[in-house]
Amino acid sequence: MKKVAVLGAGSWGTALAMVLADNNHEVRLWGHKQAQIDEINQSHTNEKYLKNIKLSEKIVGFTSMEEAVDSVEAIVLAVPTKAMREVCQQLKGYLKAPALFVHVSKGIEPDTHLRVSEVIEDELPESIREAVVVLSGPSHAEEVSMRQPTTVTAASLNIAAAEKVQDLFINQHFRVYTNSDVVGVEIGGSLKNIIALAAGITDGLGYGDNAKAALITRGLAEIARLGSCLGANPLTFLGLTGMGDLIVTCTSVHSRNWRAGNMLGKGMKLEEVLESMGMVVEGVRTTKAAYQLSQKLQVKMPLTSALYHVLFDGVDPKDAVDELMSRSKTTELDDLAQLLGDRVQ
């Protein structure tokens, strides 16, 4: 049994706390809203984020981060990417011994263009971090909380640390693989939210399966193009954190990014969409960061560029689709070679 703190009492943090509790670990779930933490401790529910789900009594809620992380061996960071720096800055004053950090957020920081693991390493000194591991893959919190079969990847440059995280979480409902390609895992998990927003828009516009299939396929090519430029192994994008996460996020009503895109496609403004969602839509922030990166590195990302102009320049979604369909003709095999690396010549 390990002592584990989960920072972030949203849907994903709560679902992962349930997995850890199922594995008989001592789980401390931190959130900043007293009423929510009281509900977790007294009723063993978290209705705003996971409706009709009963939580284990092994999950204890805290509003004090200092108390939540006291003497823990591992810390799961399940906060939105925009809150990651602030949370890490708070943590620095509370940790007395090195801990294993597991982050489950999917995004890229605008302006700095840092991946989440890089933000964590930027804020937390080596003296208090045993290692940083990414846990990512096709995993809706709603299904994980119902113990439906789910498979994810734990990625770290320190493969022994990835294996520790594998041991923490793996059980008969939640299978965990390991991977050393941190760049590929983080880029795949982050950029799929952009394509999911676009998929929601096409559905909101009333387009069919042909459009969505093309969007997912061409979206994967864009993800691989940027990821490979940043040093990722192209084969990672054919795995759970690439194609797997892309499929589940583009095709499910559980996906916040798909739902947000769907509302945009039906004519709602971005501000209205974000207000009505009531939860963070990571794809919006990531679109800005990925667009900035593509411009900086001169990587062609037409889908990302089109979505950026819809979100931030007020371009009509239908006009953006028409422009994409009217681009000059090109070949497909170069992108397939990108995905397969040196295996296609």
C-alpha positions in Angstrom: 0.0 0.0 0.0 1.3 3.5 -1.0 0.3 6.9 0.2 -0.8 8.9 -2.9 -2.0 12.5 -3.2 -4.2 13.3 -6.2 -4.3 17.1 -6.7 -7.4 18.1 -8.6 -10.9 16.9 -7.7 -12.4 17.1 -11.1 -13.7 14.2 -13.1 -10.4 12.7 -14.1 -8.7 13.3 -10.7 -11.6 11.6 -8.9 -11.7 8.7 -11.4 -8.0 8.0 -10.9 -8.4 8.3 -7.1 -11.0 5.5 -7.5 -8.5 3.3 -9.4 -5.9 3.9 -6.7 -8.4 3.1 -4.0 -9.4 -0.1 -5.8 -5.7 -1.1 -5.6 -5.8 -0.5 -1.8 -3.6 2.6 -1.7 -4.2 5.4 0.8 -5.6 8.1 -1.4 -5.8 11.8 -0.5 -7.8 13.9 -3.0 -7.2 17.6 -2.9 -9.5 20.3 -4.1 -9.9 24.0 -3.3 -13.7 24.1 -2.8 -14.7 23.3 0.7 -18.3 22.2 -0.2 -17.0 19.7 -2.7 -14.5 18.2 -0.3 -17.1 18.0 2.4 -19.3 16.0 -0.1 -16.5 13.6 -0.9 -15.8 13.0 2.8 -19.4 12.8 4.1 -21.4 11.5 1.2 -18.6 9.8 -0.8 -19.8 11.3 -4.0 -18.6 14.0 -6.4 -21.9 14.7 -8.2 -20.8 17.7 -10.2 -18.2 15.8 -12.0 -19.2 12.1 -11.8 -22.9 11.7 -11.5 -24.4 8.6 -9.7 -20.9 7.3 -8.7 -20.1 6.1 -5.2 -16.6 6.7 -4.1 -14.5 4.5 -1.8 -14.2 5.5 1.8 -10.5 5.0 1.3 -10.5 8.3 -0.6 -10.2 11.2 1.8 -10.6 14.8 0.6 -8.5 17.8 1.7 -8.6 21.5 1.0 -5.2 21.9 2.6 -2.5 21.0 0.1 0.1 20.9 2.8 -1.9 18.2 4.6 -2.7 16.3 1.4 0.9 15.8 0.4 2.4 15.2 3.8 4.6 12.0 3.7 3.2 10.8 0.4 5.2 8.7 -2.0 3.5 9.8 -5.2 1.6 12.9 -6.3 -0.8 12.8 -9.2 -1.2 16.2 -10.8 -4.7 16.3 -12.2 -5.3 20.1 -12.5 -5.8 21.9 -15.8 -2.7 22.9 -17.7 -3.3 26.6 -17.0 -3.1 25.9 -13.2 -0.1 23.7 -13.3 2.5 26.3 -12.6 0.6 27.8 -9.7 0.0 24.4 -8.1 3.7 23.4 -8.5 4.7 26.7 -6.9 2.6 25.9 -3.9 4.0 22.4 -3.7 7.6 23.7 -3.3 7.0 24.9 0.2 5.3 21.7 1.4 7.5 18.8 0.3 10.1 17.6 2.8 11.3 14.6 0.7 11.4 13.7 -3.0 8.1 12.3 -4.4 7.2 10.6 -7.7 5.2 13.0 -9.8 2.5 11.7 -12.2 0.8 14.3 -14.4 -2.4 13.5 -16.3 -3.0 16.9 -18.0 -3.0 17.3 -21.8 -1.9 20.6 -23.1 0.9 22.9 -24.2 1.6 26.2 -22.5 1.0 29.1 -24.9 3.9 31.5 -25.4 6.5 29.3 -23.7 5.4 26.3 -25.8 6.4 24.0 -23.0 4.9 20.6 -22.5 3.3 19.9 -19.1 6.3 17.7 -17.9 8.6 20.6 -18.8 6.5 23.1 -16.8 6.7 20.8 -13.8 10.5 20.5 -14.1 10.7 24.2 -14.6 8.9 24.9 -11.3 10.0 22.0 -9.0 13.7 21.6 -8.1 15.3 18.2 -8.6 15.7 17.8 -4.8 11.9 17.2 -4.4 11.1 15.2 -7.5 12.1 11.6 -7.8 10.9 11.6 -11.4 8.1 12.9 -13.6 5.8 10.4 -15.4 3.1 11.1 -17.9 -0.1 9.0 -17.6 -2.1 9.3 -20.9 -4.3 7.5 -23.3 -7.9 7.0 -24.4 -9.6 7.3 -21.1 -12.9 9.0 -20.4 -13.3 9.6 -16.6 -17.0 8.6 -16.8 -16.1 5.1 -18.0 -13.1 4.7 -15.7 -15.3 5.5 -12.7 -17.7 2.7 -13.8 -14.7 0.3 -14.0 -15.1 -0.2 -17.8 -12.0 -1.6 -19.5 -9.5 1.2 -20.1 -5.9 1.1 -21.3 -3.3 3.9 -21.0 0.4 4.5 -21.1 2.9 5.7 -18.4 5.8 7.5 -20.1 9.0 8.7 -18.6 12.7 9.0 -19.6 13.2 7.1 -16.3 11.7 3.8 -17.3 11.9 2.5 -13.7 9.7 5.4 -12.6 7.2 4.6 -15.4 7.1 1.0 -14.1 6.4 2.3 -10.6 3.4 4.2 -12.0 2.3 1.1 -13.9 2.3 -0.9 -10.6 0.4 1.9 -8.8 -2.5 1.9 -11.3 -2.7 -1.4 -13.1 -5.7 -3.7 -12.3 -8.2 -5.9 -14.1 -10.1 -2.8 -15.3 -7.3 -0.4 -15.9 -4.4 -1.7 -17.9 -1.1 0.4 -18.1 1.7 0.1 -20.6 5.1 1.9 -20.4 6.8 4.1 -22.9 10.0 6.1 -22.9 8.8 8.6 -25.6 7.7 11.4 -23.3 7.6 13.9 -26.2 5.4 11.7 -28.4 3.0 10.8 -25.6 2.5 14.4 -24.5 2.2 15.8 -28.0 -0.3 13.1 -29.0 -2.4 13.7 -25.9 -2.4 17.5 -26.3 -3.0 17.9 -30.0 -5.8 15.4 -30.2 -7.9 17.9 -28.3 -7.5 20.3 -31.3 -8.8 17.7 -33.7 -11.6 16.8 -31.4 -12.8 20.5 -31.3 -12.7 20.4 -35.1 -14.6 17.1 -35.2 -17.3 18.6 -33.0 -17.6 21.6 -35.4 -18.1 19.3 -38.4 -20.8 17.4 -36.5 -22.4 20.7 -35.4 -22.4 21.8 -39.1 -24.3 18.7 -40.0 -21.5 17.0 -41.9 -21.3 13.2 -41.9 -19.0 10.3 -41.3 -16.9 11.0 -44.4 -15.8 14.4 -43.1 -15.0 13.0 -39.6 -13.0 10.1 -41.0 -10.9 12.5 -43.1 -10.5 14.9 -40.2 -9.2 12.2 -37.8 -6.8 10.8 -40.5 -5.5 14.2 -41.6 -5.4 15.3 -38.0 -3.1 12.4 -37.1 -0.8 13.5 -39.9 -0.6 17.0 -38.4 0.1 15.6 -34.9 2.9 13.4 -36.2 4.3 16.2 -38.3 4.7 18.6 -35.4 5.6 15.8 -32.9 8.4 14.4 -35.1 9.8 17.9 -35.5 10.0 18.1 -31.7 11.8 14.8 -31.5 9.1 12.3 -30.9 9.2 8.7 -32.2 6.6 8.7 -35.1 5.4 5.2 -34.1 4.1 6.6 -30.8 1.3 8.3 -32.8 0.0 5.0 -34.0 -0.4 3.8 -30.4 -2.7 4.5 -27.4 -1.7 8.1 -26.8 -1.9 9.0 -30.5 -4.5 7.2 -32.7 -6.2 5.7 -29.6 -6.8 9.0 -27.8 -7.6 10.7 -31.1 -10.4 8.3 -31.9 -12.0 8.3 -28.5 -11.9 12.1 -28.2 -13.3 12.8 -31.7 -16.2 10.3 -31.5 -17.6 10.5 -28.0 -20.2 12.7 -26.3 -18.1 12.3 -23.1 -15.4 14.5 -24.8 -15.5 18.2 -23.6 -13.6 19.2 -26.6 -16.0 17.5 -29.0 -19.0 19.0 -27.2 -17.5 22.5 -27.3 -16.8 22.2 -31.0 -20.3 20.9 -31.6 -21.7 24.0 -30.0 -19.4 26.2 -32.1 -20.5 24.4 -35.3 -24.2 25.2 -34.3 -23.4 28.9 -34.2 -22.5 29.6 -30.6 -19.7 32.1 -29.8 -16.6 30.8 -28.0 -17.3 32.8 -24.9 -20.8 31.4 -24.7 -19.5 27.8 -25.2 -16.9 28.1 -22.4 -19.4 29.6 -20.0 -22.0 26.9 -20.7 -19.5 24.0 -20.3 -18.6 24.9 -16.7 -15.3 22.9 -17.1 -12.0 23.5 -18.7 -11.8 22.8 -22.5 -8.1 22.2 -22.9 -8.2 22.2 -26.7 -8.9 25.9 -26.9 -5.7 26.9 -25.1 -3.7 24.1 -26.9 -4.9 25.4 -30.3 -3.2 28.7 -29.6 0.0 27.1 -28.5 0.2 24.6 -31.4 -0.5 27.4 -33.9 2.3 29.5 -32.4 4.6 26.5 -32.6 3.7 25.6 -36.2 4.5 29.2 -37.2 7.8 29.2 -35.3 8.9 25.9 -36.6 7.4 26.3 -40.1 5.4 23.1 -39.8 2.3 22.8 -42.0 -0.8 22.3 -39.9 -3.8 23.5 -42.0 -6.4 22.0 -39.6 -4.9 23.7 -36.6 -4.5 26.9 -38.4 -8.1 26.9 -39.6 -9.4 26.2 -36.0 -7.2 28.9 -34.6 -8.8 31.5 -37.0 -12.3 30.2 -36.0 -11.6 30.5 -32.3 -9.6 33.7 -32.1 -10.3 35.6 -35.3 -14.0 35.1 -35.6 -13.9 33.2 -38.9 -17.1 31.3 -39.6 -16.7 27.6 -39.2 -18.3 26.7 -42.6 -16.0 29.2 -44.3 -13.0 27.6 -42.6 -14.1 24.1 -43.9 -14.7 25.5 -47.4 -11.2 27.0 -47.4 -9.6 23.7 -46.3 -11.4 21.8 -49.1 -10.2 24.3 -51.6 -6.5 24.1 -50.9 -4.1 23.1 -53.7 -3.8 19.4 -54.4 -1.0 17.4 -52.8 0.1 13.8 -52.2 -0.6 11.6 -49.2 2.4 9.2 -49.0 4.8 11.8 -47.5 2.6 12.0 -44.4 2.4 8.2 -44.2 6.2 8.1 -44.3 6.2 10.7 -41.5 4.0 8.4 -39.4 6.1 5.3 -40.1 9.5 7.0 -39.9 12.2 5.3 -41.9 10.0 2.3 -42.6 8.4 3.9 -45.7 10.7 5.1 -48.5 
